[in-house]
Amino acid sequence: MTTVVAGANGLVGSRIVARLLEAGEGVLASGRGPRRFDAGAAYVEVDLSVEPEKLARLIESAQPDGVINAAAMTDVDGCEKSPREAWALNVRAVEVAALACARTGARLTAVSTDYVFDGVKGSYTEDDPPNPRGVYARTKRSGEEAALILAADVAVCRVAVVYSGRPGAKKTFAATALESLRAGKPVKAFTDQVVSPTLADNAAEMVIGVHRSGAQGLFHCAGATEISRLDFCRALAGKLRADESLIVPVRVADLKLPAPRPLRCGLRVDKVRRLLGESVPLPIDAALDRFLAESRT
Ligand SMILES: NC(=O)c1ccc[n+]([C@@H]2O[C@H](COP(=O)([O-])OP(=O)(O)OC[C@H]3O[C@@H](n4cnc5c(N)ncnc54)[C@H](OP(=O)(O)O)[C@@H]3O)[C@@H](O)[C@H]2O)c1
């Protein structure tokens, strides 16, 4: 099995590469700029906003069994300021990959987001209609459609609020909270945003599972617990035996952020459980244990 992984330097992409290599599979990784992950996969630099066709040529020359796209413009507020770059990454690059997969017969698995929902209903299943708000959300939803319409053999895996404790991993809300709580510094946490936080390595496990299964369509590959950011921080503080009073409750509206934030955006993971096994999407307790173990390595 050979898999092309785009976005290999990212939180999720780097774990997908590592897990595929651990399983003895062939990996051709691509990312922006020099390689920034440990694993010894073949690596090709591709700036998808400048030369997305390079990814298509890579797929056509490697003739892989599958392509997993974990590259995206993930800076939600940055997407509001640079909509053309957001479109290039989150739509055009997916379109190019999907067309190359259709030409070569490779399976495509594209990673997407809980932000395709407006956050009014909460506890979303794959059957709920998306209603994306903001440039990041709308481009990601358009990217989902590009993948689903243009690739012949395709899955879209939605993840949410991704975090990793691994050294060198991108700073996320969870990593910043961990650092602050350990240092005895205050950390702000939304009281009114309910999400399905997803450990990057667990996301990679689910994305690979869906990819290998050959199943078609949408899958929620998120953590199994829907929780407010405030309660997430409290659970983390509990694990660390840190002072809970360091957690400062704030409301999303208080921060006046450029991009809209869906408030109740939990993802139901029943479908991926049925496909991959009951215990695969990690509940918050187990995910935080693994997060803390990662941060000690
Ligand atoms: N992070 C989250 O909380 C979150 C939540 C919901 C959904 N998702 C989705 O999960 C997927 C994986 O994201 P992630 O969490 O792993 O975030 P990430 O760490 O930001 O990974 C995205 C990757 O895309 C790469 N990229 C950005 N611009 C590029 C360009 N012009 N050319 C080539 N590569 C480029 C980034 O490269 P650099 O490393 O050079 O920046 C990065 O490695 C994405 O589809 C994202 O929309 C993420």
The ligand as an SDF file (V2000), in Angstrom:
LIG
                    3D

 48 52  0  0  0  0  0  0  0  0999 V2000
   -6.6960   22.2410   14.1140 N   0  0  0  0  0  0  0  0  0  0  0  0
   -7.9820   22.1750   14.3800 C   0  0  0  0  0  0  0  0  0  0  0  0
   -8.4270   22.5140   15.4830 O   0  0  0  0  0  0  0  0  0  0  0  0
   -8.9620   21.6510   13.3600 C   0  0  0  0  0  0  0  0  0  0  0  0
  -10.3190   21.6430   13.6880 C   0  0  0  0  0  0  0  0  0  0  0  0
  -11.2230   21.1420   12.7580 C   0  0  0  0  0  0  0  0  0  0  0  0
  -10.7580   20.6680   11.5450 C   0  0  0  0  0  0  0  0  0  0  0  0
   -9.4460   20.6990   11.2520 N   0  0  0  0  0  0  0  0  0  0  0  0
   -9.0340   20.1890    9.9430 C   0  0  0  0  0  0  0  0  0  0  0  0
   -8.0740   19.1770   10.1400 O   0  0  0  0  0  0  0  0  0  0  0  0
   -7.1950   19.1360    9.0090 C   0  0  0  0  0  0  0  0  0  0  0  0
   -5.7710   19.0970    9.4860 C   0  0  0  0  0  0  0  0  0  0  0  0
   -5.4680   20.3230   10.1480 O   0  0  0  0  0  0  0  0  0  0  0  0
   -4.4960   20.3410   11.4080 P   0  0  0  0  0  0  0  0  0  0  0  0
   -5.3370   20.3210   12.6070 O   0  0  0  0  0  0  0  0  0  0  0  0
   -3.4620   19.2680   11.2510 O   0  0  0  0  0  0  0  0  0  0  0  0
   -3.8850   21.7990   11.2780 O   0  0  0  0  0  0  0  0  0  0  0  0
   -2.4420   22.2830   10.8480 P   0  0  0  0  0  0  0  0  0  0  0  0
   -1.4530   21.7900   11.8340 O   0  0  0  0  0  0  0  0  0  0  0  0
   -2.5790   23.7430   10.6190 O   0  0  0  0  0  0  0  0  0  0  0  0
   -2.1940   21.5170    9.4760 O   0  0  0  0  0  0  0  0  0  0  0  0
   -2.5210   22.0340    8.2160 C   0  0  0  0  0  0  0  0  0  0  0  0
   -1.3330   21.8260    7.3200 C   0  0  0  0  0  0  0  0  0  0  0  0
   -1.6080   22.4280    6.0420 O   0  0  0  0  0  0  0  0  0  0  0  0
   -0.4290   23.0330    5.6160 C   0  0  0  0  0  0  0  0  0  0  0  0
   -0.5370   24.1390    4.6910 N   0  0  0  0  0  0  0  0  0  0  0  0
   -1.0280   25.3830    4.9410 C   0  0  0  0  0  0  0  0  0  0  0  0
   -0.8510   26.1630    3.8600 N   0  0  0  0  0  0  0  0  0  0  0  0
   -0.2380   25.4010    2.9340 C   0  0  0  0  0  0  0  0  0  0  0  0
    0.2310   25.6450    1.6160 C   0  0  0  0  0  0  0  0  0  0  0  0
    0.0960   26.8380    1.0350 N   0  0  0  0  0  0  0  0  0  0  0  0
    0.8170   24.6180    0.9320 N   0  0  0  0  0  0  0  0  0  0  0  0
    0.9620   23.4190    1.5040 C   0  0  0  0  0  0  0  0  0  0  0  0
    0.5580   23.1240    2.7580 N   0  0  0  0  0  0  0  0  0  0  0  0
   -0.0340   24.1070    3.4570 C   0  0  0  0  0  0  0  0  0  0  0  0
    0.1980   23.5910    6.8810 C   0  0  0  0  0  0  0  0  0  0  0  0
    1.5490   23.8330    6.6220 O   0  0  0  0  0  0  0  0  0  0  0  0
    2.4640   24.5910    7.6860 P   0  0  0  0  0  0  0  0  0  0  0  0
    2.7380   23.5240    8.7090 O   0  0  0  0  0  0  0  0  0  0  0  0
    3.6490   25.0040    6.9020 O   0  0  0  0  0  0  0  0  0  0  0  0
    1.6540   25.7370    8.2270 O   0  0  0  0  0  0  0  0  0  0  0  0
   -0.0710   22.4940    7.8820 C   0  0  0  0  0  0  0  0  0  0  0  0
    0.9920   21.5790    7.9480 O   0  0  0  0  0  0  0  0  0  0  0  0
   -7.5760   20.3340    8.1430 C   0  0  0  0  0  0  0  0  0  0  0  0
   -8.4340   19.8890    7.1210 O   0  0  0  0  0  0  0  0  0  0  0  0
   -8.3520   21.2280    9.0770 C   0  0  0  0  0  0  0  0  0  0  0  0
   -9.2780   22.0480    8.3830 O   0  0  0  0  0  0  0  0  0  0  0  0
   -8.5310   21.1680   12.1340 C   0  0  0  0  0  0  0  0  0  0  0  0
  1  2  1  0
  2  3  2  0
  2  4  1  0
  4  5  1  0
  4 48  2  0
  5  6  2  0
  6  7  1  0
  7  8  2  0
  8  9  1  0
  8 48  1  0
  9 10  1  0
  9 46  1  0
 10 11  1  0
 11 12  1  0
 11 44  1  0
 12 13  1  0
 13 14  1  0
 14 15  2  0
 14 16  1  0
 14 17  1  0
 17 18  1  0
 18 19  2  0
 18 20  1  0
 18 21  1  0
 21 22  1  0
 22 23  1  0
 23 24  1  0
 23 42  1  0
 24 25  1  0
 25 26  1  0
 25 36  1  0
 26 27  1  0
 26 35  1  0
 27 28  2  0
 28 29  1  0
 29 30  1  0
 29 35  2  0
 30 31  1  0
 30 32  2  0
 32 33  1  0
 33 34  2  0
 34 35  1  0
 36 37  1  0
 36 42  1  0
 37 38  1  0
 38 39  2  0
 38 40  1  0
 38 41  1  0
 42 43  1  0
 44 45  1  0
 44 46  1  0
 46 47  1  0
M  CHG  2   8   1  16  -1
M  END
$$$$
